[in-house]
């Protein structure tokens, strides 16, 4: 079945460091891929998405490219800020979007 | 910006009691969902709802669970007789459409603790 595997955390970085959070997926057909972020005390917010191969989703300096050949959707940011501290979830949906599959989440802490 | 709202934010209940978690989806959305996240584990799909009926449900969503849209704005999850293992964060979500790639908007979650 469909599944998502993402890099286990926690990840601790200094401000302005480069961030990569790996995400790979297993799916039949052509899924859509998402990154959600959960800030402390808040719900899940969509960060970015890509709906077909080679698409790049981007938002707030974060980017992820849908790589069908490597079944990956790694999240990157060139220079993280303290305010980026949160839990990041990679997710996948296929068919009619009813059954969105999430990765385990990666907790990011950015220190000043 | 429109948002999904959930109440209560936190509820503690005794094992065997009934619990109702409430959600107000985004007003023009047609598809509604419940997900849950047991502490330290993945976010898991429970159920989706469209046109006043369940369109899909997971293995987790057994006979103890039910969903309802009692009026034009609320969407509720009922757990009939709670068990300790029902302790989790429950997320309500909604989307304008159900097709592939459409964005699902999540609420802030209701944290349920069963003692």
Interface residues (C-beta under 8 A of the other chain):
Chain A: X30 X31 X32 X36 X41 X42 X43 X44 X45 X46 X49 X51 X89 X91 X93 X94 X95 X96 X97 X98 X99 X100 X101 X102 X103 X104 X105
Chain B: X4 X6 X31 X33 X35 X41 X42 X43 X44 X45 X48 X55 X56 X58 X91 X93 X95 X98 X99 X100 X101 X102 X103 X104 X105 X106 X107 X108 X109
